[in-house]
């Protein structure tokens, strides 16, 4: 959020900031997350709330929810199939 706020490059700030965010998540034992197109407005609003008001709550809540969804997805990949075998679906 701070990287986006300072906007250091003419282009690529969003991609770079998401790369840094995912690096920090993975360094701390969380899965990397992706911001889907349908979530972009909420993502931009959360970043705007931080840039204007210094409020990181919306952004932190959004990333926490995305990380939880990603963990649920990974756990779902490990769930046994009805016949008792485990199957990975990619």
C-alpha positions in Angstrom: 0.0 0.0 0.0 2.8 2.4 0.8 4.6 1.5 -2.5 1.5 2.4 -4.5 1.1 5.6 -2.5 4.5 6.9 -3.4 4.1 5.8 -7.0 7.8 5.8 -7.9 7.7 4.6 -11.5 5.9 6.0 -14.6 4.5 2.5 -15.3 4.3 -0.8 -13.5 3.7 0.4 -10.0 0.7 -1.9 -9.5 2.4 -5.0 -10.8 5.5 -4.2 -8.7 3.5 -3.5 -5.6 1.5 -6.8 -5.9 4.8 -8.7 -6.4 6.2 -7.1 -3.2 2.9 -7.8 -1.4 3.0 -11.5 -2.4 6.7 -11.7 -1.4 5.8 -10.4 2.0 2.9 -12.8 2.3 4.9 -15.8 1.3 7.9 -14.8 3.6 5.4 -14.9 6.5 3.9 -18.2 5.7 0.8 -17.1 3.8 -0.1 -18.0 0.2 0.3 -15.5 -2.7 -3.0 -13.9 -3.7 -4.3 -12.5 -6.9 -6.6 -9.6 -7.4 -9.4 -10.7 -9.8 -10.8 -8.2 -12.3 -14.1 -8.2 -10.4 -12.3 -7.2 -7.2 -10.2 -4.4 -8.8 -12.6 -1.6 -7.7 -12.6 -2.7 -4.1 -8.8 -3.1 -4.3 -8.4 0.5 -5.6 -10.8 1.8 -3.0 -8.8 0.1 -0.2 -5.6 1.6 -1.5 -7.3 5.0 -1.8 -8.5 4.8 1.8 -4.8 4.3 2.8 -3.4 7.0 0.6 -6.0 9.6 1.6 -6.9 8.7 5.2 -4.0 6.5 6.3 -6.5 3.7 7.0 -5.1 0.3 6.1 -8.0 -1.6 7.5 -9.9 -2.1 4.2 -6.7 -3.2 2.4 -5.6 -5.6 5.2 -9.1 -7.1 5.4 -9.3 -7.6 1.7 -5.9 -9.3 1.5 -6.7 -11.5 4.6 -9.9 -12.6 2.9 -8.1 -13.4 -0.4 -5.4 -15.4 1.5 -8.1 -17.3 3.4 -9.8 -18.2 0.1 -6.5 -19.3 -1.4 -5.8 -21.5 1.7 -9.3 -23.0 1.3 -8.6 -23.7 -2.3 -5.4 -25.5 -1.5 -7.1 -27.5 1.3 -9.8 -28.4 -1.2 -7.2 -29.9 -3.5 -6.3 -32.3 -0.7 -9.8 -33.4 0.1 -10.5 -37.1 -0.5 -12.6 -38.0 -3.5 -15.8 -40.1 -2.8 -14.1 -43.4 -3.7 -11.5 -42.8 -1.0 -8.6 -41.8 -3.3 -7.0 -38.4 -3.3 -7.0 -36.6 -6.6 -5.3 -33.4 -7.5 -7.2 -31.2 -9.8 -5.4 -28.4 -11.4 
